Amino acid sequence: MLRSMRCCLNPKVIGGLIAAGVALWLMAPAASTAALPLLIALVCPLSMGVMMWQMNRGGGSCGASSGGRSAAAPSVDVDEELRQAREEVSIARARQQLGDRGNQAPA
């Protein structure tokens, strides 16, 4: 539970909102008590926005540990994987052609 909350609540957002709350309290102490619920309510949407921005950039750290390969950090070279796939397709085509020739009756 705590680990998932750490992924959802960005510490930079929380720190920024705390800094905004302290700055507001120093400038207008009466308004800071009214703004406190708003600052608390902004933690989740701002954290989600930061998380989406980080995932778009490819710097997400919470989703990368889910076990599968991450799209941001592939473990194999894409060109090498494409070359291997093309080689497998050409081998399969060659086997199919050899099989078709062996099934033809001599005329």
Rosetta blueprint (number, residue, H / E / L):
1 M L
2 L H
3 R H
4 S H
5 M H
6 R H
7 C H
8 C H
9 L L
10 N L
11 P H
12 K H
13 V H
14 I H
15 G H
16 G H
17 L H
18 I H
19 A H
20 A H
21 G H
22 V H
23 A H
24 L H
25 W H
26 L H
27 M H
28 A L
29 P H
30 A H
31 A H
32 S H
33 T H
34 A H
35 A H
36 L H
37 P H
38 L H
39 L H
40 I H
41 A H
42 L H
43 V H
44 C H
45 P H
46 L H
47 S H
48 M H
49 G H
50 V H
51 M H
52 M H
53 W H
54 Q H
55 M H
56 N H
57 R H
58 G L
59 G L
60 G L
61 S L
62 C L
63 G H
64 A H
65 S H
66 S L
67 G L
68 G L
69 R L
70 S L
71 A L
72 A L
73 A L
74 P L
75 S L
76 V L
77 D L
78 V H
79 D H
80 E H
81 E H
82 L H
83 R H
84 Q H
85 A H
86 R H
87 E H
88 E H
89 V H
90 S H
91 I H
92 A H
93 R H
94 A H
95 R H
96 Q H
97 Q H
98 L H
99 G H
100 D H
101 R H
102 G H
103 N H
104 Q L
105 A L
106 P L
107 A L
